[in-house]
Amino acid sequence: MNQIDQLIENGAQYFTPARTVEIPGGESRTITFSGLSSRRYGVNRFIVAGTSMTKILATAKFNNGKDTKFENIQLAAIRNLFLNRSLRGAFTIDDSTEMYLTLTNTDSQAHTVNVQLVGYDDAHLQHKQEEYQNRGLPFPNPEFVFVSKEVAAGATAQRISVALPAYPLRLYRISVASDADNQLLMSFRQDQVRIKPEVFVSQINDEFQNMDIILPQNLQANVPFDLIVTNLDSANAHRFSFLAETYKI
């Protein structure tokens, strides 16, 4: 029996919950997701679309709102990260709990958004975890590091710090969104050492669109990790969102 037949035999089902919501200008709406029949669900991808991808900011909280995975991130950054790739492991919605996704509309007009989850129902997730266990490996537990800021008009080399946990992480993929990709230049700096030279936001997304970082970068605990951002637009401020897929070392 091949792997797919075994999954079907064990009761695994294709399950991709989705929600559509209209968000009035300047307001927020929260949608919730749970597993099939309130069982566990492993979120492997977020698929998002809507009438604006940069004016809507998303905050994801698991475990009935107690565990924040990302906060106030533009939908475009989420779309970029998951357009062609999925997570190594999954974020787990536990039995009888919900994931809360709060969507904030920063525009003056209403926008409609749809969010779809792609992942593993309880039987499929159990199978994935057992595969890793049989190889003596832990099931990958992804973590996001993120920041979302507005960069002042004409700002030059503005330093924006990214919060890190109190333990080291390994960085694999990055997505950056803004309402003006061709106006924002960005470089990365860790412990005062530049680890990525200055490039346009669009170049960062091109680099990671369909592949991992060429060599995983370790992000050390309690060591500053900064984005250095320049806004070439001397007349307008621009918001950006930075979202990175990492794993605990």
N, C-alpha and C positions, 0 to 999 in steps of 0.2 A: 504494500500500500504506500503510495507516494504521500508527500507531506500535505498537499492540498486535500486529498481524499481523507487523510487522517484528521485534519482539522474539521472537515464537514462531518465526519463520523462522530467526532467529539462534541458536535453541536455548535461550532463557531458559525457566526452569521455576519454578513455584510451589513454594517450599520454606520451611517454617516449623518448624524443629526445636524439640522440646519435651522436657523431662525432668521426671519426678516423683521426689521423694525424701522419705523420712521422716527426721526429725531428732530424736533423743532429747533430752530436757530437758538443758540446759546443755552441749550438744555442738555440733560443726560438721560439715558435710558439704560436699564440693566436687564440683560437676558440671562437665562440659566440653562445649563445643560446637565444631564445625568446619563448614566450608563443604561444599556438595554435592560428593561425590567428592573431598574434600580440596582443592577449589579455593577461590578467594576468596569471601567472603560479606560483604555490607554490612548491618550491623545498623541498622535504621531505627526499631524499637520493641522494648521489652521488655514482654511481657504476663505478668503474675504473678497467682497466686491461691493460696490455702491456708487452712488451719484457723486461722491467726493471721497478720494483716498488720502488726501492730506489735511482736510479740515476736520476729520473725525479722529479722535484720540481714543484708544482702547486700553482698558485695564483688566487683566485676567487674574482672578483669585479662586484658588481651589479650596477644598475642604470647607465648604459653606462660607467662603469669604475670609478664611483665616490665613491662607497661604498665598501671598502675592507672587506671581510669576513675572509679570511686567506691568508697567504703569504709565498711562498717558502717552502711548506710542501711536504714531500715525499709522493708519491702516496700510498705507503704501509700504512701510517697512516690514510689516508682517507678511504682506503679499510677496515682496521680494524674497524673503527668507525661505518661503515654502512653495514658491512657484515651480521649481524643478527638483527640489530635494525635500527629504523628510528627516526627522530626528533619528539619531541612532537608537534611542530607546523610546520612552514615552512619559508624558505627565499622566499620572493616574488619578482619575475620578474614583474615589473609593465607594464601596457599597453604601447605598442609602445616603449619599451626599451629592452636592451639586457644585458645579463650577459657575461662578458669577463672572459675567463679562459686561463691564460698564462702558458704554459708548458715549463720548462727550462731543457735541457739535460746537466747534469754535466759530462757525460761520453764522451770518445773520439770517440765512434762509434754511429751510428744512432740507434734510437729506435722508434717503432711504439706504439701508445697509443690510447685507446678508452675510452671515457668518456660518460656515460649515466646518464641522470637525471630521477629520479622517483618522481612523485608528483601529484599535483592537477591542472587540468585545471580550467579556470575561474569559471565555474558553480559549480564544486566540491569544490573549495576553498571558494566560497561564502557560500555554505552549511555548511562547517566546521566552518566558522567564526560565522554564525548564531546559530549553536549549542552551542557554548561557550557563545554567547551573551544571549541566552535564559536562560542559567544557571547563568547569572550574573557574568561571568568570562571573562577576557581578552583572546584573542587568543594567544597562546604561541609564543613569539618572540625570537627565539634562537640567541645566540651570541657565537662565538668561541673565546677562548683565546688560544694563540699559541706561539710557538717559534721553531726555527730550527737553530741548531748550530753544529759546528765541535768540537769534544773533542780531545785534543792533546793526542798523544801516552803516555801511562802510567800516565795520569792525575789522581790525587787523590782528591776527594771531591771538584771538580770544581763547583763554584756557578754560576748558570745561571738564570737571572731574567726573569720572565714572565710579560709582560706589561698588566696592567689592566686598565679599564676605570675609570672615576671619579664618579662612583656609584657602589653600591654593587651588586654582582652576586651570584647565587646559582649554585654550580657545581654538575653535575649529572653523566657525563661519560667522560672517558679519553681514548685516543689512543696514543701510542708511537711507532714510527718506527725507525729502524736503519739498517745499513748494517752489523751489528754484534750484534744481540740481546744477544748472550751469552758472550759478552765481556763488556757490559755496565751495571753498577749498578746505581740505581737512588733512591733518596728519595725526599720528598716534605717538604718544610718549609714555614710557614707563620708567619710573624712578629717575626722571630727568634725562633719560636716554631716548632718542627718537627711534622707534621701531618700525615706523612706516613713513615714508616721505610724503610731502604735500601733493595731493591729487584732488581732482573734482569728485564730488559725491557720486556721480554716475560711474566713474572708474572703479570705485569700491564695489558697487553692485555688479559691474561687469566681471570683476575678478572672482566674486563668490557666487555668481548666479547658478552655476551648475557644478561646482566643485568645492572641496574643502580648501583651507589655507594650505599653501605648498609645504609648510612645515609647521605643525601645531606650536602655538606660542603659549608659554606658561605665564599666567598672571599670578604673581605672588601676593599672599595675604599681607595686608598692612603696608603695601608699597603703592604709591600714587600711580594711577593709570589715567592719563589725561588725553583729551582731544583738543587739538589746536586748530581753531576754525577762523577762516577769513571770509567776510562777506564782500564780494566785489560790487554789490549794488549799493551805491552811495545814497540812494533815495529811500530804500525800503528795508525794514527788518525782515528776516526770514526765519521760520521755525524749522528745526530738523529733529529727527528721531534716530537714535542709534540702538540697534538690537543685535546682540551677539550670542551665539550658541556655544556654551561651555560645559565642561564636565569636571567634577571634583577629582583631583589627583589622588 
